[in-house]
């Protein structure tokens, strides 16, 4: 008996040694390999057995074992992780980190507003509120606040609030519309939307609910319209926002597509007709939903874009200052929709938040819109050449090339120098700007010409500058979809 035990133990040690020495998966197919990539049996220098050929690519459903590192007594200790979660996903949304969002339209872009049709708020985010007066603002919770997430690197959120002193109830939706290029990786995959949500106990929606939608549409990718007003959304965003709020004038082929709630694991809400209803906690909590995005709709029409929306239905009848919900770290990822035995709905969970460098995030936002607000800092906004004794033609470059030639609007302001010594300034006059403030009706993706007519500038051919010298001037360029 002792001899048998000894031999069995020796065999076990030998087996473990061989497994460790050859790796835990000797002879398994290699991703990207062919039938002669990996030799598993070598005799006298000649390979007599190769591992089978592996798949050419990963689809994100591959399951990788891992130890959770949980303390003793907690389960599960060992889990299988889909490969796509380890890789980390690229956030298809722009400006979802409200700390690095530029907030070019102001940190309270809408106040006491009734945006019955969609208007822009934080960069790339529209809001629509058909019947209720609302505020949208950048919030900065203190370290002692109930909604503080600075410990996770999210110092600011986006707050949607029933305006102080009003008692008008109504649905308010915040969202983002993706053009065809931005949406392309989502088509044919699961779109997984995740965010941290928070609502105080004074939020008046039933059960502190919000509704969350991921929808696709078939409308052609839109060019900018003929306006460039500061809150301009772009035609597809305008129509998609109307669809989100169940209003007339929606976007072509709009289909709400949420298939389920993946975070929290308990579900945390319900899904009906492609829209999720989630009850927000009074502690910032991460939520995630997923939607399969097909390549074509049921009629065979190609999917061209994706829209996300998050709505709250304020129901208060009294004037309060704390009827709001907040969003932090909003992310939309493309995950494999391929079903498997382990993942019957494909990959539905989110990766960690894709926290991009502030400089990269700014470039993404400038790709869609650029807003230059005049200040009293006296810095040069653009280089000009005087064409007459009262007109300076100024070339304003955009920070990055925009996605298409934008619509541009000029609100009177700024100044130009009156002498070649550049010792005095004259404001650009309203009268000359009333008919044609922009030198060309079709600005390029890289720059626009601004015409400043002042009381006097140096002689034709002189160099001049468009100068920040007040608080009224705004130049806004919009290439929003």
Secondary structure, 3 states (H helix, E strand, C coil): CHHHHHHHHHHHHHHHHHHHHCCCCCCCCECCCCCCCCEEEEECCEEEEECCECCCCCCCCCEEEEECCCCCCCCCCEEEEEHHHHHCCCCCCCCCCCCCCCCCCCCCCEEEECCCCCEECCCCCEEECCCCCEEEEEECCCCCCCCCEHHHCECCEEEEEECCCCCCCEEEEEEEEECHHHHHHHCCCEEEEEEEEECCCCCCCHHHEEEEEEEEECCCCCCCCCCCCCCCCCHHHHHHHHHHCCCCCCCCCCEECEEEEEECCCCCEEEECCEEEEECCCCCEEEEEEEECCCECCCCCECCEEEEEEEEEECCCCCCCCCEEEEEEEEEEEECCCCCCCCCCCCCCCCCCCCCCHHHHHHHHHCCEEEEECCCCCCEEEEEEECCCCEEEEEEECCCCCCCCCEEEEECCCEEECCCCCCCEEECCHHHHCCCCECCCCCCCCEEEEEEECCCCCCCCCEEEEECCCCCCEEEEECCC
